[in-house]
Amino acid sequence: MGSLAFQFLHLMALPSVRRSAIALLIAGVSMPIVGVFIIGLDVITVRFAVMHMALFGTALGLWIGVDPTLMALGCCILTGASLAPAAERPGGLAGPMSFLMTVSAAGALLVLSISGVNANGAFEILWGSILAIRQQGLVLIIVAAVCVVAFATFAHRKVALLLFDREIAKCSRVPVGTLTLGLLVLIALAIGSSIRVTGALLVDSITLLPALSARNLGASLRSMAAWAVGLGLVGNTIGFILALQLDVPPGPVLVLVAGAITLATYLVPSHRRPAALRTH
């Protein structure tokens, strides 16, 4: 037991491991809140549209000589902003998200083809590693986390009403269009800033899985967010420690731990689960 603790402390002395641990703790606070927003808006597939736009932005950045990470992030934010008007249409966001996903993927492949850019460098955005995070990536995650927490703190009542019932929110003079735009841009910013350093697979484990767990345990937006953050931090901590101790890639371990926690919440007896989501 002592040797395991010594080995863990030795690994934590490495700068890359410390940065990874900090990034996971910060993501464990902010990304589950984003997951609650995604589930509340019923836009789970938005991460596919954001992921493909990130790939397009990376390819374009590599081609024209602009920082590919910043270009990808800009494309992600543009994706969120462009999707917002579609939320008011009867068909909702599913069609526009599919359109953006398809067109951005085609655009990325075309840019890679005509520019001669190394495709491996562009596709690396889909398979990032938390242990390979650099200072710039950590700063992006911190900035995104501050935006998420600030938005959730100052607009949670309006957001709760919007997620509860869009029409009631309109009748209550909530700026539904502006709020939806802000939420979608925030979601795109958070996912875009995380994909580059965690990879697409890990984004789901730190975003959607804690939110799915929280939906089984929380009866209001506030309680769902609290459960999501708590479970996200627990899952990230356990998964990261296990990965270091077992000397295996942290990504799959983090996903499996988060998945096990989510599954456990589905085993909670139905009579002990909360009633329908309330607006407070």
N, C-alpha and C positions, 0 to 999 in steps of 0.2 A: 504493500500500500504506500509506504514511504517512497519507494522508487518511482511509483507512478506519479505521485505528487511532485517529486523532484523533476521528472521528465516534463510534466506539464508546465512547471515554472520555467524550466529551461527553454521550452518552446515559446512561451509568452514573452521571453526576453528578446525574441527576434522582432525587429521593427515591422516586418510584413505581417506577422501573426498578430501583433498588437493592433495594427491598422485594421485587419480583418475583424478582430473582436469588437473594436469600436464601431466599425461599419455595421456589423450585425446587431449590436445593441441599439444604435440609432435607427436602423431600419425596423427593428422590432417594435419601436415606439410609433413610428410614422406610417409604415407601409400597411399594417393591419387596419388602420383608420381608412386608408385609401381603399382597402378591400371592402370595408363596410359601405363606402360610397358606391363602389362598383356594383355590389349586390343590391343596394337600395335603388339604384338607377336601372338595374337589370341590364347591365352592359358588360357582362363577363367576357364576351368576345372582343371587347375593345382592346385588350392587350395584344391580340393578333394584329389588328390594324396598326397599333403603335409600334409593334415589333418590326413589321414590314417597312413602315416609314423610317424607322431607325436604321434599317439596313440600307434603304435608299439614300438617306442622309450621309451615312458612312461612306458609301460608294462615291457619292457626289463630292464629299469633302476630300477623299483621297485623290480624286481626279483633278479638282481645281486647286488643290494645295491649301485648303482650309482645314483647321483642326477637325478631324472626322467626328470626335466625340461631341463637340459643340454643334457641328452641323447636324448630327443625328438628333441632338436634343432640340434644336430649333425646329426640325421637321416634326418631331413628336408633339411639340407645343402647337404647331400649325395644325396638326391632325385633330387635337382636342378642340381647337377653336373652330375648325371647319365643320366638325360634327354637330356642334351646338344647335344651329338652325334646324337641323333635321329632327330634333327632339320634339318640335312643335307639330310636325306632320303626322298624319294618321298612321303611316307605316312605321314610325319610330326610327330607331337608330340601326336596326339590323341590316337593312339594305345599304345605307351609306357606308357602314363599317366594312361590309363585304366588298363594296366597290373600291374603297380606298386600299383595302388589303391587296386586292388583285392588281390594281393599277400600279401601286407602289412597288410590288414585287416585280412586275414587268419592267418598270422604270429602272429598278436596281440592276436587274440582269442586263438591260440594254446599256446602261452606263458602264458596267463592268466589261461588257463585250467591246464597246467602241473605244474605251479609254486604255485598255491593256492593263488595268489595275489588277494586282494580285487578288483573286477572289477569296483566298484563304484569310487575308487580312480583313476583308469586309465581313465575311461570315463569322469571324471571331466574335463579333458582337453578340451572336446568339449563344455562344458557349463560353462566356467569361468565367473566371474563377475568382472566388472571394479571396483566396490566398494571394492572388496576383494584383490586388487593388493597389493603386498608386495614390499619391497625395491629392492629385486632381480629382480622382474618382471619389475619394473620401469627402472632399470639399463639396462636390456636387450633391452627394447624399445628404450632407449636413444642411445645405441650402434648401433642398427639397423637403427635408424633415421640418425645418423651421416654418416653411410656407404651409405645409399640411397642418401642423399643430396650431399655428396662428389662425388659419381658416376655420378649423374645427372649433376653436375656442370662441371666436368672435361671431361666427355665423351659425352656431349649432342649432338654434331654435328655428331659424328659417330653413336650414337644410333638413331638419327633422320633419317639418311640415311639408316640404317639397317631396321627400321620400315617402311620406305617409300617403299623401294624395295631391296630385298636381293641380287638380281643379280647385280643391279647397285652398291650396296655397295661393292660387290666383285671386280667389274671392277674398282672401285675407290680405290682399295688396302686397304679397311677396313678389319681388321682381324675378319671376320664374325664369325668364329668358336669360337675364344677366347671371343669375345664380347657377343655372345649368351650364352656361359658358364657363364660369369660374370653376365649377366642379370638374368638367371635362378637361380643361386646360391643366388643372391641378393633378388629375389622374395621369394625364399624358406626361407631365413633368416628372412625377414621382416614378413612373414605370421607366421612362426614358433614361433617367439618371441612374437607375439601378441595373438595367439590363446589361450595360457595358461592363459592369464589374461583377455581376453575379451570374449572368447568363439567363436565358429565357426560362429554363426549368426552375431555377431557384426563385425567380420573381414570383411565381405562383405560390411557392411554399411560404414566403414571407408576406404575401399580400392576401390571396384568396382563401387559403386554408384556415388561417386564424379567424377570418371573417365568417367563414362557413361554420366554424365551431361556435363563434359568438352568437350566431343566429339561433342556435339551439339552446342558448343559455341566457340571453338577454331579452328583456321585454320592452326596452326603449332604445332609442339611438344612443343615449348616453351610456347605458349599461352594456349595449353591444360593443361600443367603442372600448369601454374599460375591459371587458372580457377579451376582446380581440388583442388589445395591447398586452395584457397579462399573459395570455396563451402564446402570443408571438414571441415575447421575451423568454418565456420558459422553453419553448421549442427551439429557439435559436441557441440558447445557452447549452441545453442538453445535447443538441446535435453537434455543436461546435466542439464541445469537450470530448464527446465520443469519437468524433473524427480524428482529433489530435491524438487521443489515447490509442486508437486502433490503427493509426497511420494509414488512413484511407481518405479519398477525396471528400471534402466536406459537403459538397453540393447534394449528392444522393442521400447522404445521412440526414442532412437537414430536412430534405423533402420527406423521407420516411418517418422521421420523428414527428414532423408537423402532421403528416397523414395519420399516424397512429393516434395523436391527440384528437384530431377531427373525428376519426372513427369512434373514439371513446365517447365523444359528446352525443353521437347518434344512438349510443346504447343507453343513454339516460332515459328512464321510463317516461312515457308520454305525459302522464299525469303530473310529473314534476317539471315539465318544460313550461316556459312562460307562455302567456297568452299572446295574441297578436301584437305587433309592434305598436307602441304608443309614441306620441309625438313629444315626449319630454324625457 
